[in-house]
Amino acid sequence: MARLRDPDNGCPWDQQQTFATIAPYTIEEAYEVADSIHHNDMDGLKSELGDLLFQVVFHARMAEEQGAFSFNDVVSGIVDKMERRHPHVFGDAVVGSVDEQSE
């Protein structure tokens, strides 16, 4: 992504994009993921998940260029969130059922 957005040698289209201009593509890719799931299309799902991940990478790169956060920060945030939401897996909490887990 850094190469695509490089001001000297990157892609002019990618260089011009902003969060606002990319957001519709992000939404479209999420719908295409859901459509592949709905149609039980595993090859399509693999492709669409890649397209959606590309959108995440694109947004993260633009944020990094602004000094806001990096892709690694996004990944670290996911890890932290999953650990907080699953103390029964990553900590000492014990749950006996799904109902107890959601409390």
C-alpha positions, 0 to 999 in steps of 0.5 A: 500500500505504501508503494501504491500511495508513494507520491513519486512512483505510486498510482495516481488514483490511489494517491488521490484517495481519502477516507471519504472516497474509499468508504463506499468501496469498503461498504461494497466489499463488506456486502460482497462478503455477505453475498458470498456467504449467503450463496455458500460460495467459498471461492468467492468468500476467499476473494471478497475477504481479500478485497475487504482486507485490502480496504482495511490496509488502505484505510490504515495506510492513510491513517499512518500517513497522517500520523494517526495509527498504523495497520499494526495498531489496528491488529493490536487493537483487535487482539486487546479487544478479543482478550477483554471480551473473552476472559474465560479463554485468555484469563482466569474467568470461568463460564458454564454456558453461552448465557453466562458468557454474554452476561 
